[in-house]
Amino acid sequence: MIAAVGVAMDFATTQVGLARGFLEAHLLYSPVYSLVIFWALLTVATLALPTGKARRMFIFAIAWLTFVGVFNNVFVITGIFRGL
């Protein structure tokens, strides 16, 4: 669920940036692809890692990585970061 929220927020901030005249660095960006990639990674981690605290922490970290795009977009829109 966290990954879905992160991808949705990334998509929303990307749309705001595009509306303000910024360009998307990845021309084939799609929130659907992002969500599929993160969910696939979470599934593989769930199946491959042994049960326990390390697995929970790894899955939690991967889910929160979806918010990196949100932070990047906000920093670019506000002028804090020039972008990639």
C-alpha positions in Angstrom: 0.0 0.0 0.0 2.9 2.4 0.8 4.4 1.7 -2.6 1.1 2.5 -4.3 0.8 5.8 -2.5 4.4 6.7 -3.3 3.9 6.0 -7.0 0.6 8.0 -7.1 2.3 11.0 -5.4 5.2 10.7 -7.8 2.8 10.8 -10.7 0.9 13.7 -9.3 4.1 15.8 -8.7 5.3 14.9 -12.1 2.1 16.2 -13.6 2.5 19.4 -11.7 6.0 19.8 -12.9 5.0 19.1 -16.5 2.2 21.7 -16.2 4.8 24.3 -15.0 7.0 23.7 -18.1 9.5 21.2 -16.8 10.4 18.2 -18.9 10.4 14.6 -17.8 14.0 13.1 -17.9 12.6 9.6 -18.5 10.5 9.9 -21.7 8.9 6.5 -21.2 7.9 7.2 -17.5 4.7 5.5 -16.5 3.3 5.2 -13.0 1.9 1.7 -14.0 5.4 0.5 -14.8 6.8 2.0 -11.6 4.1 0.3 -9.5 4.7 -3.1 -11.2 8.4 -2.8 -10.7 8.1 -2.0 -7.0 5.4 -4.6 -6.4 7.5 -7.2 -8.2 10.6 -6.3 -6.1 8.5 -6.6 -2.9 7.1 -10.0 -4.0 10.6 -11.3 -4.8 11.9 -10.0 -1.4 9.0 -11.6 0.4 9.6 -15.0 -1.2 13.4 -14.9 -1.2 14.3 -13.6 2.3 13.8 -15.6 5.4 11.0 -14.5 7.8 12.1 -12.1 10.4 13.0 -8.6 11.3 15.5 -8.2 8.4 12.9 -9.1 5.8 10.3 -6.7 7.3 12.9 -3.9 7.3 14.0 -4.6 3.8 10.4 -4.6 2.5 9.5 -1.5 4.4 12.6 0.3 3.0 11.7 -0.8 -0.6 8.2 0.5 -0.2 9.4 3.9 1.1 11.8 4.2 -1.9 8.9 5.1 -4.0 8.9 8.5 -2.3 12.3 9.4 -3.7 10.7 10.5 -6.9 8.2 12.6 -5.0 11.0 14.4 -3.1 13.0 14.9 -6.3 10.0 16.4 -8.1 9.2 18.7 -5.2 12.8 19.9 -5.0 12.9 20.6 -8.7 9.5 22.4 -8.8 10.5 24.6 -5.8 14.0 25.4 -7.3 16.0 23.6 -4.6 17.4 21.1 -7.0 18.0 21.5 -10.8 17.1 17.9 -11.6 19.0 15.2 -13.4 
